[in-house]
Amino acid sequence: MVILGGSVHSWKLYSVNGKSIVALKEGMNWFAFFFGGAWAFFHRLYWQGAVGVLLAILLNGFLEFHPFWGLVLGLLVSSIYGFYANVWRGKSLLKKGYVNDQTLRAKSSRDAIVEYKRIVEGLSVGRGF
């Protein structure tokens, strides 16, 4: 869906007591697609990072003997990281005590967080907190 000025995406919002808020886009994560294991380590997903680095090393060796199949397997691994990255990160946030409060549509993570704060403040005022 394209609206003037950019596309709108669905964002899952995770928060701890409404203070620390993280917005994760639903769908493909292109950074994880291109950087796999390094992306996972950066986000403290150590198992996924270790597997990604190990697969990169193995695929590098495989490419020397079977370039076509090495490329196919590399794209498969990259696609898995790209499509599952935000799912893995969301599960990690839940383990850390975050709550998946809401899913919103917005142009950017910042817009999603601003909208989420507006909704939460509106609910707090409406309930008399």
Contact map, one row per residue, 1 for C-alpha under 8 A:
111000110000000000000000000000000000000000000000000000000000000000000000000000000000000000000000000000000000000000000000000000000
111101110000000000000000000000000000000000000000000000000000000000000000000000000000000000000000000000000000000000000000000000000
111111110000000000000000000000000000000000000000000000000000000000000000000000000000000000000000000000000000000000000000000000000
011111100000000000000000000000000000000000000000000000000000000000000000000000000000000000000000000000000000000000000000000000000
001111100000000000000000000000000000000000000000000000000000000000000000000000000000000000000000000000000000000000000000000000000
011111110000000000000000000000000000000000000000000000000000000000000000000000000000000000000000000000000010000000000000000000000
111111111000000000000000000000000000000000000000000000000000000000000000000000000000000000000000000000000010000000000000000000000
111001111100000000000000000000000000000000000000000000000000000000000000000000000000000000000000000000001111000000000000000000000
000000111110000000000000110000000000000000000000000000000000000000000000000000000000000000000000000000001111000000000000000000000
000000011111000000000000110000000000000000000000000000000000000000000000000000000000000000000000000000111100000000000000000000000
000000001111100000000011110000000000000000000000000000000000000000000000000000000000000000000000000000111100100100000000000000000
000000000111110000000011110000000000000000000000000000000000000000000000000000000000000000000000000111110000000000000000000000000
000000000011111000001111000000000000000000000000000000000000000000000000000000000000000000000000000111110000000110010000000000000
000000000001111100001110000000000000000000000000000000000000000000000000000000000000000001001000011111000000000000000000000000000
000000000000111111111100000000000000000000000000000000000000000000000000000000000000000000000000011110000000000000000000000000000
000000000000011111111000000000000000000000000000000000000000000000000000000000000000000000000000111000000000000000000000000000000
000000000000001111110000000000000000000000000000000000000000000000000000000000000000000000000000000000000000000000000000000000000
000000000000001111111000000000000000000000000000000000000000000000000000000000000000000000000000000000000000000000001001000000000
000000000000001111111000000000000000000000000000000000000000000000000000000000000000000000000000000000000000000000000000000000000
000000000000001111111100000000000000000000000000000000000000000000000000000000000000000000000000000000000000000000000000000000000
000000000000111101111110000000000000000000000000000000000000000000000000000000000000000000000000000000000000000010000000000000000
000000000000111000011111000000000000000000000000000000000000000000000000000000000000000000000000000000000000000010000000000000000
000000000011110000001111100000000000000000000000000000000000000000000000000000000000000000000000000000000000110110000000000000000
000000000011100000000111110000000000000000000000000000000000000000000000000000000000010001000000000000000000100000000000000000000
000000001111000000000011111110000000000000000000000000000000000000000000000000000000010000000000000000000000100000000000000000000
000000001111000000000001111100000000000000000000000000000000000000000000000000000000010000000000000000000000000000000000000000000
000000000000000000000000111110000000000000000000000000000000000000000000000000000010010000000000000000000000000000000000000000000
000000000000000000000000111111000000000000000000000000000000000000000000000000000111100000000000000000000000000000000000000000000
000000000000000000000000101111111000000000000000000000000000000000000000000000001110110000000000000000000000000000000000000000000
000000000000000000000000000111111100000000000000000000000000000000000000000000000100000000000000000000000000000000000000000000000
000000000000000000000000000011111111001000000000000000000000000000000000000000000100000000000000000000000000000000000000000000000
000000000000000000000000000011111111101100000000000000000000000000000000000001001100100000000000000000000000000000000000000000000
000000000000000000000000000011111111000000000000000000000000000000000000000001111110000000000000000000000000000000000000000000000
000000000000000000000000000001111111000000000000000000000000000000000000000001000100000000000000000000000000000000000000000000000
000000000000000000000000000000111111111000000000000000000000000000000000000000000000000000000000000000000000000000000000000000000
000000000000000000000000000000111111111100000000100110000000000000000000000001001100000000000000000000000000000000000000000000000
000000000000000000000000000000010011111110000001111110000000000000000000000000000000000000000000000000000000000000000000000000000
000000000000000000000000000000000011111111000000100110000000000000000000000000000000000000000000000000000000000000000000000000000
000000000000000000000000000000110011111111100000100000000000000000000000000000000000000000000000000000000000000000000000000000000
000000000000000000000000000000010001111111111101100000000000000000000000000000000000100000000000000000000000000000000000000000000
000000000000000000000000000000000000111111111101110000000000000000000000000000000000000000000000000000000000000000000000000000000
000000000000000000000000000000000000011111111000000000000000000000000000000000000000000000000000000000000000000000000000000000000
000000000000000000000000000000000000001111111000000000000000000000000000000000000000000010000000000000000000000000000000000000000
000000000000000000000000000000000000000111111100000000000000000000000000000000000000000000000000000000000000000000000000000000000
000000000000000000000000000000000000000111111111100000000000000000000000000000000000000110010000000000000000000000000000000000000
000000000000000000000000000000000000000110011111110000000000000000000000000000000000000000000000000000000000000000000000000000000
000000000000000000000000000000000000000000001111111000000000000000000000000000000000000000000000000000000000000000000000000000000
000000000000000000000000000000000000100110001111111100000000000000000000000000000000000000000000000000000000000000000000000000000
000000000000000000000000000000000001111110001111111110000000000000000000000000000000000000000000000000000000000000000000000000000
000000000000000000000000000000000000100010000111111111000000000000000000000000000000000000000000000000000000000000000000000000000
000000000000000000000000000000000000100000000011111111100000000000000000000000000000000000000000000000000000000000000000000000000
000000000000000000000000000000000001110000000001111111110000000000000000000000000000000000000000000000000000000000000000000000000
000000000000000000000000000000000001110000000000111111111000000000000000000000000000000000000000000000000000000000000000000000000
000000000000000000000000000000000000000000000000011111111100000000000000000000000000000000000000000000000000000000000000000000000
000000000000000000000000000000000000000000000000001111111110000000000000000000000000000000000000000000000000000000000000000000000
000000000000000000000000000000000000000000000000000111111111000000000000010000000000000000000000000000000000000000000000000000000
000000000000000000000000000000000000000000000000000011111111100000000000000000000000000000000000000000000000000000000000000000000
000000000000000000000000000000000000000000000000000001111111110000000000000000000000000000000000000000000000000000000000000000000
000000000000000000000000000000000000000000000000000000111111111000000100110000000000000000000000000000000000000000000000000000000
000000000000000000000000000000000000000000000000000000011111111100000100000000000000000000000000000000000000000000000000000000000
000000000000000000000000000000000000000000000000000000001111111110000000000000000000000000000000000000000000000000000000000000000
000000000000000000000000000000000000000000000000000000000111111111100100000000000000000000000000000000000000000000000000000000000
000000000000000000000000000000000000000000000000000000000011111111111110000000000000000000000000000000000000000000000000000000000
000000000000000000000000000000000000000000000000000000000001111111100000000000000000000000000000000000000000000000000000000000000
000000000000000000000000000000000000000000000000000000000000111111100000000000000000000000000000000000000000000000000000000000000
000000000000000000000000000000000000000000000000000000000000011111111100000000000000000000000000000000000000000000000000000000000
000000000000000000000000000000000000000000000000000000000000011111111110000000000000000000000000000000000000000000000000000000000
000000000000000000000000000000000000000000000000000000000000001001111111000000000000000000000000000000000000000000000000000000000
000000000000000000000000000000000000000000000000000000000000001001111111100000000000000000000000000000000000000000000000000000000
000000000000000000000000000000000000000000000000000000000011011001111111110000000000000000000000000000000000000000000000000000000
000000000000000000000000000000000000000000000000000000000000001000111111111000000000000000000000000000000000000000000000000000000
000000000000000000000000000000000000000000000000000000000000000000011111111100000000000000000000000000000000000000000000000000000
000000000000000000000000000000000000000000000000000000000010000000001111111110000000000000000000000000000000000000000000000000000
000000000000000000000000000000000000000000000000000000010010000000000111111111000000000000000000000000000000000000000000000000000
000000000000000000000000000000000000000000000000000000000000000000000011111111100000000000000000000000000000000000000000000000000
000000000000000000000000000000000000000000000000000000000000000000000001111111110000000000000000000000000000000000000000000000000
000000000000000000000000000000000000000000000000000000000000000000000000111111111000000000000000000000000000000000000000000000000
000000000000000000000000000000011101000000000000000000000000000000000000011111111100000000000000000000000000000000000000000000000
000000000000000000000000000000001000000000000000000000000000000000000000001111111110000000000000000000000000000000000000000000000
000000000000000000000000000000001000000000000000000000000000000000000000000111111111100000000000000000000000000000000000000000000
000000000000000000000000000010011001000000000000000000000000000000000000000011111111100000000000000000000000000000000000000000000
000000000000000000000000000111111101000000000000000000000000000000000000000001111111100000000000000000000000000000000000000000000
000000000000000000000000001110001000000000000000000000000000000000000000000000111111110000000000000000000000000000000000000000000
000000000000000000000000000100000000000000000000000000000000000000000000000000011111111100000000000000000000000000000000000000000
000000000000000000000000000110010000000100000000000000000000000000000000000000011111111110000000000000000000000000000000000000000
000000000000000000000001111010000000000000000000000000000000000000000000000000000011111111000000000000000000000000000000000000000
000000000000000000000000000000000000000000000000000000000000000000000000000000000001111111100000000000000000000000000000000000000
000000000000000000000000000000000000000000001000000000000000000000000000000000000001111111110000000000000000000000000000000000000
000000000000000000000000000000000000000000101000000000000000000000000000000000000000111111111000000000000000000000000000000000000
000000000000010000000001000000000000000000000000000000000000000000000000000000000000011111111100000000000000000000000000000000000
000000000000000000000000000000000000000000000000000000000000000000000000000000000000001111111110000000000000000000000000000000000
000000000000000000000000000000000000000000001000000000000000000000000000000000000000000111111111000000000000000000000000000000000
000000000000010000000000000000000000000000000000000000000000000000000000000000000000000011111111111000000000000000000000000000000
000000000000000000000000000000000000000000000000000000000000000000000000000000000000000001111111111100000000000000000000000000000
000000000000000000000000000000000000000000000000000000000000000000000000000000000000000000111111110000000000000000000000000000000
000000000000000000000000000000000000000000000000000000000000000000000000000000000000000000011111110000000000000000000000000000000
000000000000000100000000000000000000000000000000000000000000000000000000000000000000000000001111111000000000000000000000000000000
000000000000011100000000000000000000000000000000000000000000000000000000000000000000000000001111111100000000000000000000000000000
000000000000011100000000000000000000000000000000000000000000000000000000000000000000000000001100111110000000000000000000000000000
000000000001111000000000000000000000000000000000000000000000000000000000000000000000000000000100011111000000000000000000000000000
000000000001111000000000000000000000000000000000000000000000000000000000000000000000000000000000001111100000000000000000000000000
000000000001110000000000000000000000000000000000000000000000000000000000000000000000000000000000000111110000000000010000000000000
000000000111100000000000000000000000000000000000000000000000000000000000000000000000000000000000000011111000000000000000000000000
000000000111100000000000000000000000000000000000000000000000000000000000000000000000000000000000000001111100000100010000000000000
000000011110000000000000000000000000000000000000000000000000000000000000000000000000000000000000000000111110000100000000000000000
000000011110000000000000000000000000000000000000000000000000000000000000000000000000000000000000000000011111101100000000000000000
000001111000000000000000000000000000000000000000000000000000000000000000000000000000000000000000000000001111101100000000000000000
000000011000000000000000000000000000000000000000000000000000000000000000000000000000000000000000000000000111111100000000000000000
000000000010000000000011100000000000000000000000000000000000000000000000000000000000000000000000000000000111111110000000000000000
000000000000000000000010000000000000000000000000000000000000000000000000000000000000000000000000000000000001111111000000000000000
000000000000000000000000000000000000000000000000000000000000000000000000000000000000000000000000000000000111111111100000000000000
000000000010100000000010000000000000000000000000000000000000000000000000000000000000000000000000000000011111111111110000000000000
000000000000100000001110000000000000000000000000000000000000000000000000000000000000000000000000000000000000111111111000000000000
000000000000000000000000000000000000000000000000000000000000000000000000000000000000000000000000000000000000011111111100000000000
000000000000000000000000000000000000000000000000000000000000000000000000000000000000000000000000000000000000001111111110000000000
000000000000100000000000000000000000000000000000000000000000000000000000000000000000000000000000000001010000000111111111000000000
000000000000000001000000000000000000000000000000000000000000000000000000000000000000000000000000000000000000000011111111100000000
000000000000000000000000000000000000000000000000000000000000000000000000000000000000000000000000000000000000000001111111110000000
000000000000000000000000000000000000000000000000000000000000000000000000000000000000000000000000000000000000000000111111111000000
000000000000000001000000000000000000000000000000000000000000000000000000000000000000000000000000000000000000000000011111111100000
000000000000000000000000000000000000000000000000000000000000000000000000000000000000000000000000000000000000000000001111111110000
000000000000000000000000000000000000000000000000000000000000000000000000000000000000000000000000000000000000000000000111111111000
000000000000000000000000000000000000000000000000000000000000000000000000000000000000000000000000000000000000000000000011111111100
000000000000000000000000000000000000000000000000000000000000000000000000000000000000000000000000000000000000000000000001111111111
000000000000000000000000000000000000000000000000000000000000000000000000000000000000000000000000000000000000000000000000111111111
000000000000000000000000000000000000000000000000000000000000000000000000000000000000000000000000000000000000000000000000011111111
000000000000000000000000000000000000000000000000000000000000000000000000000000000000000000000000000000000000000000000000001111111
000000000000000000000000000000000000000000000000000000000000000000000000000000000000000000000000000000000000000000000000000111111
000000000000000000000000000000000000000000000000000000000000000000000000000000000000000000000000000000000000000000000000000111111
